[in-house]
Each structure stands twice: as structure tokens, then as C-alpha cells.
Amino acid sequence: SEALLERYAPLKVGQKAVIVAKVKFENGWAGREKTLAMGATGTISSVDFAKGKFWFDFVPDHEWWKDHEGNEHETDSPHSDCLSEKFLAASPEA
């Protein structure tokens, strides 16, 4: 239930978070290396619990994408990425 998620989740919706573990970049994650690098900050937009762990939708503060020539561009409409609790911690800047 939402109340249990709110009570036990290590991060809450709206909280600032930082990536603290290396994310594997396979399949649909290709091109997200800079956006989801260790130390990247963002905001938690939703929380869930599945497969024995907490999962968070993480909206990065800065998001880059690569064009077909490999050039990086920053976007002003970031997406959310679903990451498990092992990848995120509360941001010390929060």
C-alpha cells in the first residue's frame, strides 16, 4: 500500500537523490551514460516495491542524448529512469 511505501522506502517522492552505483548500459539504456553516471543528481518521482526491493523513478537534473553522429545534447524535458534502491541515496544537497 502507499502508506507502507511512504513509511519504509529509503527515498520519498519529491526527494533529491544521487546515483551511488554504476548503472549498466545495455539495450534501451545505451546513450544514457552521462545522464546516469555516478554522482548524477535528480528527483524521485515515484516509489514501488517489487522483487524484494524498492524501485524509484528518478528524474535527472540534467539529461543528455546522443544524435546519430554520437554528439551529446542536453535536453530540457528529462525522462524518468526506474532504478532499484542499490543505485540511489539521498542527496547531501537536499
ZIRA-V621229 format. One record per residue. N is the residue number from 1. RES is the residue in one small letter. NEAR is the number of other ideal C-beta (glycine too) atoms within 12 Angstrom. D_FIRST is the distance of its C-alpha to the first C-alpha in Angstrom with 1 decimal. Layout:
# ZIRA-V621229
((N RES NEAR D_FIRST) (N RES NEAR D_FIRST))
This chain:
# ZIRA-V621229
((1 s 11 0.0) (2 e 14 3.8) (3 a 9 5.5) (4 l 12 5.4) (5 l 22 6.4) (6 e 20 8.7) (7 r 13 10.1) (8 y 16 10.9) (9 a 28 11.7) (10 p 24 15.5) (11 l 35 15.7) (12 k 23 14.2) (13 v 22 14.5) (14 g 19 18.2) (15 q 27 19.4) (16 k 26 22.6) (17 a 39 22.6) (18 v 29 25.5) (19 i 34 26.0) (20 v 25 27.2) (21 a 18 27.8) (22 k 16 29.9) (23 v 27 28.1) (24 k 16 29.9) (25 f 17 31.4) (26 e 10 31.7) (27 n 8 31.6) (28 g 11 29.8) (29 w 19 29.6) (30 a 16 33.4) (31 g 23 34.7) (32 r 30 31.6) (33 e 22 33.3) (34 k 24 34.2) (35 t 34 30.9) (36 l 37 28.8) (37 a 22 31.4) (38 m 17 30.7) (39 g 24 30.8) (40 a 33 29.5) (41 t 29 27.3) (42 g 36 24.7) (43 t 29 21.6) (44 i 37 17.9) (45 s 25 16.8) (46 s 25 13.2) (47 v 34 11.0) (48 d 24 9.4) (49 f 21 9.6) (50 a 13 12.1) (51 k 10 15.3) (52 g 9 14.7) (53 k 19 14.5) (54 f 31 12.9) (55 w 27 14.2) (56 f 38 15.3) (57 d 26 17.2) (58 f 40 20.3) (59 v 30 22.8) (60 p 35 26.1) (61 d 24 28.5) (62 h 23 31.3) (63 e 28 31.3) (64 w 24 34.4) (65 w 23 35.3) (66 k 19 38.5) (67 d 11 40.9) (68 h 8 43.0) (69 e 7 45.5) (70 g 12 43.0) (71 n 11 43.3) (72 e 17 40.2) (73 h 18 39.1) (74 e 16 36.5) (75 t 20 34.3) (76 d 11 33.2) (77 s 11 30.1) (78 p 24 27.9) (79 h 22 25.4) (80 s 24 22.1) (81 d 30 21.9) (82 c 26 19.0) (83 l 37 19.7) (84 s 27 18.2) (85 e 29 18.0) (86 k 18 21.6) (87 f 31 23.1) (88 l 39 21.8) (89 a 27 22.3) (90 a 23 22.3) (91 s 22 25.5) (92 p 11 28.2) (93 e 14 29.2) (94 a 17 26.0))
